[in-house]
Amino acid sequence: MKKLQISLNSIGKVKSFVNAITQFDYDFDLISGRYVIDAKSIMGIFSLDLSKPIDLAIHTDEDELDDIMEALKPYIIE
């Protein structure tokens, strides 16, 4: 599992983020405080406070991680 912080501060970013991760067969969880939601759920994402950075947990094999990180580049907070 890999954890990182992302920013989804607009409707367009949320839509493109969900489209980017749905191409992968792995589980992605967004963690905001005590809430954990499926990152592939647009409705779930909109239930979170999007004005703050959100933790993303990626449940994947290490060999696929490079492709996933490339797809997530626009959302990752450095």
N, C-alpha and C positions, 0 to 999 in steps of 0.2 A: 504494500500500500504506500502511496505517495501522497503527501499533503502539501498544499500551497495556498496562497491567498490570491483571490481574484477580485476584480471590480466589474460589476454589472449595473452601471449607473444610468442606463437608458433602455427604453423598450427595444430599440434596434439591436443593442448589444445582447440583450436577453435572447431574442429570436436567433441571432447568428450564433450565439454560444450553444444553444440547444441543438441547432442544425449541425454544428461542428462535432459535438460529442455523440450524437445519435448514430454516426457512422461507425462507432466502435461498439463491440459487443460486451464491454465491461461495465461494471457498476460505478457510478459517480454519485457522491453524496455532497450536498452543500450543508455546511454547519454554521449556524448563526446563533450564538448564545447556547440555549438548551434545545434549540430546534435542529433537527436533521431531516432533510428532505431529499427526494430523488432529483438529481440535477437535470434529468431528462424531462422533468415535468414543468412546463411553462407556468401553469397555475400555481404549483408549489413555490416556484421561484418568486412569483409576485406576492406571495404571502410573507416574504422576508423583508427586512429593512435594507433596501438596495443602496441607501446613501452611504453605507459603511462597507469596508472590505469584508468579503465572505471567505471562509475556509472551504477549500475543495479537497475532498478525499477521493483518490482514484484507486480503485481496487483492480489492479492489473498485474500482468507479468512484466518483468523488467525489459524483456525484448521488444515489447510494443510501446514502451514509454516514450521513445524518441518521436514517433509519429504523433502521439497524443500531445506531447509538449509543443510540437510545431503547430498543431491545430489550435492550441490554447494560448499561443503567444500574444494575441491582441488583448487578452483579458488578465494576464498575470501581472501582479504588482511586484515590481523589482525591489 
